[in-house]
Amino acid sequence: MGEDKALLRWGERSFLEHLMAALKAAGAEPLRVVLGANAEDVQRRVELGTGEVVVNREWERGMLSSLVAGLDSLPHEMVEAAIVCLVDHPCVSSLLIQTLINKYHETGKPIVQPTYRGRRGHPVLFSASLFDELRAAPAEVGARHVVYQHAAEVLEVQTDEEGIVLNANDRVAYEKILRMVPPE
């Protein structure tokens, strides 16, 4: 993309600010923001509010290293589950996040994942019972490894939010996001 995805603008906010606002509105706490290569720049330019910053010094090892850094920062025995949001998937509402949390509590399923027209997307909720498996997952496969290992235990939650499958990896995708109205 030529710039840090966390800082990409969508409406009045950056991608990261949208995700933080949605998580906070859904009551998903404690919040962790895992930053890598441009951590200092992002911290200077984004209002993180109550989100605790975790700097992943091993960001070059890939996305899984950031997930593990975030998990390792959580207070043990105080966290029941984690909602994993990717900064290049900012188009999610607080209502969707709250729905994922509610479905987790209703069903006890260890993985809760939204789907849009049959396609799985983000964010994904993982029970704390899977944190060690996430830490041990192969770096080249990442968290998907745990999802595959627990395929029969994944609860798919249908949504009309196309944003769960929109990944801002190129200008075409980013321009599609820019044409969307940010969720409240």
N, C-alpha and C positions, 0 to 999 in steps of 0.2 A: 504494500500500500504506500510505501514511501514515508510513512509517519507512524507514530505509535497509535495503535488502534484504540487504546484507552482514551486518547485525546481527541479522536474524531468527533465532530459535532453532529448532533441530531437535534434539530430544533434549538432550544435555548441551552441545552446541556451537552456534555460530552457523553460518550458511550458509558464510561465508568460511572458518571453521575446518575445516569438513568438506572443502571443496575442497582446502585446503592439506594436510590430513592425507592425503587420497587421492593427491594428486600426489607428495608426499614418499614415501609407501609404495611408489609405482610407480617411484620413481627418476627422476622427471622434474625435472631440474635443469639450469640455474639457474632458480629460481622468481622470478617477478615478480608483484607485486600492484599493479594499476593502480587508483588511487583518484581520485575526482573531488570532487564538491560537499562531501561530509562527510569529507574525508580525515583531518583532525585527530581528529575524534570516533571514527572507525573505528580509527585507530592507537592511541588511548587504550584502547579497549574490547576489542580483539582481539589475542590473542597470535599474532604472525605468524612466530615462529621464524626459519627461515633464508630466508624470503621477503623479497626486496628490494622496498621500496615505491617506486613510481613515481607521482608526483602529476601527473595530467592537468589542467593549468590550463585547457584548452580543452574540458572535459567537456560544455559546453552544445552543442558541435558534433555530439554523438552518439557512439554506440558505436564507430564506426570510429576516431574520434580517440583513444579509449582503447587500441584495438588497436595503432594506429601508435605511440603513446607507449611501449607495452610492447615492441614490436619494436625501436624505436630504442634502448631501454635494454640490449638483449642484446649480448654481446661478439661482434663481427663475426668471421667465419671460425671461430668456436668452436662455433657452434650449427648443427646439422644440420636441425632442424625445431622447430616450436613447437606445443604443445597449447593451444588457446584454450578456456578455460572461462569460462562466464558465471555470475556470482554468483547469478542467479535460476534456475539449473539445478543445484542442489547435489547431486542424488540420483544420484551416480555413484560407482562403486567403484574402488579402486586396481587391482583385477583388470581392469576394463574399460580403464582408462587404459593399463595394461601391455600389454593385447591390441592396442590401437591402435598403440602403439610397435612391438611385435613385427611386426605386419602391415606397417607402413611399412618396416621393415628387410627383411622377407621379399620384398616386392613392388617396392619402390622407387616406388610410386605417390605423387604429390606431394600428394594430399589423401586422408586416411583419416577416414571419418565413420561413426559408429554408426547403426544403424537399429533401430527397434522396430516390429514388425508393419507393415513397409513405409514407415514414416515416419522421415525423417532427423532426427537430434537433435544434442546437444552432449555432450561436447566434440568439437572438430574438430582434427585434426592437419594442419598445413600445412608442406610442405617449405620450407627457406630459399630455394630457387630461386623461390618465389612471393612473397617478402616485398616486393619492389619493386612487384609488381602489387597487393598488398594496400594498400600505401601510396598508390597512385594510384587506387584504386577510388572510384567515385562515393559520396559521403557518404550519400546517400539509399538506396543499395542495400547498401553496406558489403561485408563479406567474401563475401556471397552472390554478388556480381558475379564474383569470382574462381572460385568454385565453378561458376557457370554457364559461364564461359569455358573451363573445363577439365572439362566434364561427362564426357567420355569417359575421363578420367584419375582419376576419383574411385573409390576403393575403399570400398564399403559393407560394413560389418561388422555382421552381425546379432547382436543381443543380447536377452536376456530382461529387461534393466533398463529398466523403464518410465520411470524417472527421466530418461532422456536426452531425453524429449519433454515433461516436466513443467516448465512455466515459471511461476514464482510471481509473476504479474502482478496477481493479485487475491486476495481472501480465500478464495474457493472453491478455487482452486488451492493456496493455502498450507495450507488445512485438509486437503486430500488428501495433501499432503506430510507433514503432522503425523501422519497415520494410518499412514504407512509406517515401517518399521524402518530406521534408517540403516545403510548397508552397512558392513561391517568394513573 
